Amino acid sequence: MMDCKAVVAAALVCLGGTAGADIAAGPKTITLTGPADQRRDIATLDLAADGSYRINWTDAEFDDFFLSMRPFKCLTGKDKHWCHVPYPYAIERRISQGDLTDLEYDLLFLWKGAGDYGINMWNGVYYRLRHQDGRLVGRMYEMDMDLLSAPPAPGNLRPLGVGDLHETDPDGHWLPGLVIE
């Protein structure tokens, strides 16, 4: 006999949903949003019924930069650039209704002024995701990327805590929103 959670998960899979998540399986577009209806489609998300995923970055949207002795793929704007920071440690690349952390870690950025020579790791961008009407919506938080400079303790796949993320004024940034639909 199946328990209630198994029945619900099976029903979601049969309906084309993602087991345990409020977003349907299948390809999705990852879009960064800003003021005045600015939109940058930066990637597609291939989401499987079990919650596992793969991100396919839209390379044509990004320019190559060599900043602080490292290569970066950056979205270029008039006043700011948004540079993707690939998460350097192991994650499962799986989401569920109550846990979107792996995807949040895959969507780390840092910003730099368009005229700045290098980068400042204090300018980290973390999009905290939530389910909303069958899609995922992200709100920008600021963080110090230096927190990720050393590997996490063994068995700790989630080194960032709530206290490491800081609310920001969305009007002060170029691309403060994220939508996956």
C-alpha positions in Angstrom: 0.0 0.0 0.0 1.4 3.5 -1.0 1.6 6.3 1.5 0.0 9.7 0.8 3.2 11.4 -0.3 3.9 8.6 -2.8 0.3 8.9 -4.2 0.7 12.7 -4.6 4.1 12.4 -6.2 2.8 9.7 -8.6 -0.2 11.9 -9.5 2.1 14.9 -10.3 4.3 12.8 -12.6 1.2 11.4 -14.4 -0.1 15.0 -14.9 3.2 16.1 -16.3 4.3 17.9 -13.1 7.5 17.6 -11.2 7.3 15.3 -8.2 7.2 17.4 -5.1 7.4 20.8 -6.9 4.9 23.3 -8.1 6.3 23.7 -11.6 5.7 21.3 -14.5 8.5 19.2 -15.9 9.9 20.2 -19.3 11.9 23.0 -20.8 11.7 26.5 -19.2 13.2 29.8 -20.0 15.4 31.5 -17.4 15.0 35.3 -17.6 16.6 38.1 -15.7 14.3 41.2 -15.3 14.8 44.8 -14.5 13.1 48.2 -14.5 11.2 49.4 -17.5 10.4 45.9 -18.6 14.0 45.0 -19.3 14.4 41.3 -19.9 17.4 39.1 -20.7 16.7 35.4 -21.6 19.9 33.9 -20.3 19.3 30.1 -20.4 16.9 27.3 -20.6 16.2 24.9 -17.8 15.5 21.3 -18.7 13.4 20.0 -15.7 12.7 16.3 -15.3 9.7 14.8 -13.5 11.9 13.8 -10.6 13.1 17.4 -10.0 16.5 16.9 -11.5 17.5 19.6 -13.9 20.1 20.8 -16.4 20.8 24.4 -17.4 21.7 25.3 -21.0 23.2 28.8 -21.0 22.5 31.1 -24.0 26.1 31.9 -24.8 25.1 34.6 -27.3 23.7 36.7 -24.4 27.1 36.8 -22.6 30.4 38.4 -23.4 33.8 37.0 -22.3 35.8 38.9 -19.7 39.0 38.2 -17.9 38.6 39.8 -14.5 40.8 39.4 -11.4 42.8 36.7 -13.2 39.7 34.6 -14.0 37.5 34.2 -17.1 33.9 35.2 -16.6 30.8 35.2 -18.8 29.0 38.5 -18.3 25.8 40.2 -19.4 26.8 43.8 -20.4 24.7 46.7 -19.5 25.1 50.5 -19.9 26.1 51.0 -16.3 26.6 47.5 -14.8 27.7 44.1 -15.9 26.2 40.9 -14.4 28.9 38.1 -14.4 27.9 34.5 -13.9 29.8 32.7 -11.1 29.6 29.0 -11.5 29.2 27.3 -8.2 32.5 25.5 -7.6 31.4 22.6 -5.3 29.2 19.6 -5.6 25.4 19.9 -5.7 22.8 17.4 -6.7 21.0 19.6 -9.3 17.6 18.7 -8.0 14.7 20.8 -6.8 11.5 20.1 -4.9 8.5 22.0 -3.6 10.4 23.0 -0.4 14.0 23.1 -1.6 15.2 25.2 -4.6 18.7 25.7 -3.2 20.6 23.8 -5.8 19.1 25.9 -8.6 19.8 29.1 -6.6 23.5 28.1 -6.3 23.6 27.5 -10.1 22.3 31.1 -10.7 25.0 33.0 -8.8 26.2 36.2 -10.3 28.3 39.2 -9.2 27.9 42.7 -10.6 30.6 45.2 -11.5 30.4 48.7 -12.8 30.7 48.9 -16.6 33.9 51.0 -16.3 35.5 49.0 -13.4 38.7 47.2 -14.2 38.3 44.2 -12.0 35.6 42.7 -9.8 34.7 43.0 -6.1 33.6 39.7 -4.6 31.5 41.6 -2.1 29.1 42.4 -5.0 27.6 38.9 -5.1 24.1 38.4 -6.4 21.9 35.6 -5.0 18.4 35.0 -6.4 16.2 33.5 -3.7 13.6 31.5 -5.6 9.9 30.8 -4.7 7.0 29.1 -6.4 4.4 31.4 -7.9 1.6 30.4 -10.2 3.3 27.5 -11.8 6.6 29.3 -12.3 9.7 30.2 -10.2 10.3 33.8 -9.3 13.6 35.0 -7.9 14.3 38.1 -5.8 17.8 39.5 -5.7 19.8 39.4 -2.4 23.4 40.6 -2.1 26.2 38.5 -0.6 29.9 38.3 -0.2 31.2 35.7 -2.7 34.3 35.3 -0.6 32.1 33.1 1.6 32.6 30.5 -1.2 36.3 30.8 -1.5 37.0 27.7 0.6 35.3 24.3 0.1 32.4 23.6 2.5 32.9 21.1 5.3 32.5 17.5 4.1 28.8 16.6 3.8 27.7 20.2 3.8 26.4 20.9 0.4 24.7 24.1 1.5 27.4 26.4 3.0 25.4 29.6 2.7 23.0 30.6 5.6 20.2 33.1 5.8 22.5 35.5 7.6 24.8 35.5 4.6 22.2 37.0 2.3 21.3 40.7 2.5 18.2 42.4 1.3 18.8 45.0 -1.4 17.0 47.9 -3.0 15.9 46.5 -6.4 15.8 50.0 -7.8 19.5 50.3 -7.3 20.3 47.4 -9.6 20.1 46.5 -13.2 18.6 43.0 -13.2 17.1 42.5 -9.7 14.5 39.9 -10.7 14.5 36.4 -12.1 11.7 34.3 -13.7 11.7 30.7 -14.8 8.6 29.7 -16.9 
